[in-house]
Amino acid sequence: MHTTHDDIIREKRLPSVNQCVRSKKHNTIWRVIGKKKVRIKPPEDLKALESQLTSAVYLYYLRVKGGSPGIFKMLGFTYTLQENTFEANWEVID
């Protein structure tokens, strides 16, 4: 059975667009401004000539910060079922 993008979103409890998350490392607030379904090569298969692509979800983040208007910081990360980087680095706050 192949993993679908919806499986990743559900099992990893990824936030929806417009939800805010807190960085556990820097204690900063970020808003999810976009979500994209992508297919990537798994890291362990990067050297293989013919590797099967795996489903992943790419989230775009915009830092929520007061201060100077027009100054933004954006980030983007890819999440799969095989890793736990979302749980390790982010906490959904709304």
N, C-alpha and C positions, 0 to 999 in steps of 0.2 A: 504494500500500500504506500502510495506517495504522500508526502506531507504537502498540505495546501497552505496557502497564505493565511486563510482563515484559521487553520489549526495553530499557526504560530501566534497570531493575534490573541486567540482565546487562551492558549496554554501559557504564554508568557505574560498575559494580562497587560498587553501593550496599551498605552493611552490612545484615546481618540484625538482627532484634530480639534484644536482649541482647548484641550485639557492642559493643565500645568503640571510640571514635574519639578522636583528638587534634586539637585546634584548632591549626592552623599559626600563627595570628596570636597567640594568647594562651598556647599550650602548656598547655592544660587538658584534662582527660580527661572525656569524656561517654559515657554509655551510651544506645544506641538503645532506647527503650522502646515505640515504636509505629511502624507503617507503614500508610499509607492510600493507596489508589489514588484519584486525583481527576482531574477534567477542568477545565482552565482556559483562559481566553482568552490567546493569545500576546500579549506586550507590544506588538508592532508593530500589532496589530489592535484595540487597546483603543477607538479612536475609531470603528471601523466598526460600523454598526448590526447587520449580520448577519455575524458572524465565526464561523468553525469552531472548535470547542473542541478542544484538544489534550490528550493523555494526560500525566499528571504523577504523581510519587510524592512524598507528604508524609511526612517523617520527624520523629518527636518525640524530643528528646534530654533527658536528665536529667544534670546535672553530678555527677560522682563526686568527692566531697570529704569528707575527714574533718572533724571538728569538731562543732559543735552538732547534736544530733539534731533532726529535724523542720524543718530549714532546707534548702530545695531551690531550685534554679534550673532552669527548663525553657525549652527553645527548640524551635522547629519551622520547617522550611524545605521549600519545594517545589522539586523537581528535574525538569527535562525534558531531552530529547536536544539541544535547541538551545542549551544553555548549559553552562558548565563550573564552576559555583560549588562543587560538591562537591569536585572535584579541586583547586581553588584554595585551599580553606579547611580541608579535613579529611584526615586520614590514618587508615586503619583499622589498629588495633593488635592485635586478636586475632580 
